[in-house]
């Protein structure tokens, strides 16, 4: 949480070559009922997929800085995000009363 997104972008640029795959990992919402988690996580989707910066404030992902660094890098490379998969912990546990949201995104040209 102490690194600025712009600094992270520079690190990604330094280490990533054209054939490099990099992964930024983050949970999305934490410990809401599943319906609320899905609503909150939709803000993360809008920010990541469509660049809607207003939605960033509503996104509760704990790895926002990492995500933002990846978004800055992708923008500089004319890449766009796609949603690969979204789910909550309820899928594994069956408990829909307290879930964690998970989103998998890929950046493509």
C-alpha positions as CSV (number, residue, x, y, z in Angstrom):
1,X,0.0,0.0,0.0
2,X,2.9,2.4,0.2
3,X,4.0,2.3,-3.4
4,X,2.4,4.8,-5.8
5,X,0.7,3.3,-8.9
6,X,3.0,5.3,-11.2
7,X,6.0,3.7,-9.5
8,X,4.5,0.2,-9.9
9,X,3.9,0.9,-13.6
10,X,7.6,1.7,-14.0
11,X,8.5,-1.5,-12.3
12,X,6.3,-3.5,-14.6
13,X,7.8,-1.7,-17.6
14,X,11.3,-2.5,-16.4
15,X,10.7,-6.2,-15.8
16,X,8.1,-7.1,-18.6
17,X,9.3,-7.9,-22.0
18,X,7.0,-8.5,-25.0
19,X,6.7,-12.2,-24.1
20,X,6.2,-11.7,-20.3
21,X,3.1,-12.6,-18.5
22,X,2.6,-10.7,-15.2
23,X,0.0,-11.3,-12.6
24,X,-1.5,-8.8,-10.1
25,X,-3.6,-10.5,-7.5
26,X,-6.2,-9.0,-5.2
27,X,-9.4,-10.0,-3.4
28,X,-12.3,-7.7,-4.2
29,X,-15.0,-7.2,-1.4
30,X,-14.7,-8.9,2.0
31,X,-17.3,-10.4,4.3
32,X,-20.6,-9.0,2.9
33,X,-23.6,-11.2,2.0
34,X,-23.2,-12.4,-1.6
35,X,-25.7,-10.0,-3.1
36,X,-24.0,-7.0,-1.5
37,X,-20.6,-8.3,-2.5
38,X,-21.6,-8.7,-6.2
39,X,-23.0,-5.1,-6.2
40,X,-19.8,-3.7,-4.7
41,X,-17.6,-5.8,-7.0
42,X,-19.4,-4.4,-10.0
43,X,-17.7,-1.1,-9.2
44,X,-14.3,-2.8,-9.5
45,X,-15.4,-4.4,-12.8
46,X,-16.4,-0.9,-14.2
47,X,-13.1,0.6,-13.1
48,X,-10.9,-2.2,-14.4
49,X,-12.8,-3.0,-17.6
50,X,-14.0,0.4,-18.7
51,X,-11.6,2.8,-17.0
52,X,-14.4,4.4,-15.0
53,X,-12.3,6.2,-12.4
54,X,-15.3,7.3,-10.4
55,X,-16.0,3.6,-9.7
56,X,-12.5,3.2,-8.2
57,X,-13.7,4.9,-5.1
58,X,-16.4,2.4,-4.6
59,X,-14.2,-0.6,-5.4
60,X,-13.1,-2.3,-2.1
61,X,-10.2,-4.4,-3.6
62,X,-7.4,-4.6,-1.1
63,X,-4.9,-4.5,-4.0
64,X,-6.1,-1.2,-5.6
65,X,-2.6,0.1,-6.0
66,X,-1.5,-3.0,-7.8
67,X,-4.5,-2.9,-10.0
68,X,-4.0,0.8,-10.8
69,X,-0.4,0.2,-11.7
70,X,-1.4,-2.6,-14.1
71,X,-4.1,-0.4,-15.6
72,X,-1.5,2.4,-16.2
73,X,0.9,-0.1,-17.8
74,X,-1.9,-1.5,-20.0
75,X,-3.0,1.9,-21.1
76,X,0.5,2.8,-22.1
77,X,0.6,-0.4,-24.2
78,X,-2.8,0.2,-25.8
79,X,-4.2,-2.9,-24.0
80,X,-7.7,-3.4,-22.7
81,X,-9.0,-5.5,-19.9
82,X,-11.4,-8.4,-20.2
83,X,-13.1,-10.3,-17.4
84,X,-11.9,-13.9,-17.4
85,X,-14.0,-15.1,-14.4
86,X,-15.8,-13.7,-11.4
87,X,-17.0,-15.6,-8.4
88,X,-17.3,-15.4,-4.6
89,X,-16.2,-17.7,-1.9
90,X,-19.8,-18.9,-1.6
91,X,-19.1,-21.1,-4.6
92,X,-16.6,-23.2,-2.6
93,X,-18.0,-22.8,0.9
94,X,-21.8,-22.7,0.3
95,X,-22.0,-19.8,2.8
96,X,-23.7,-16.8,1.1
97,X,-23.8,-14.7,4.3
98,X,-20.1,-13.7,4.5
99,X,-18.2,-13.9,1.2
100,X,-15.1,-12.7,-0.5
101,X,-15.3,-11.6,-4.1
102,X,-12.7,-12.7,-6.7
103,X,-12.2,-11.4,-10.2
104,X,-9.8,-12.6,-12.8
105,X,-8.9,-10.2,-15.6
106,X,-6.6,-10.3,-18.5
107,X,-5.1,-7.5,-20.5
108,X,-5.0,-7.9,-24.3
109,X,-4.1,-5.8,-27.3
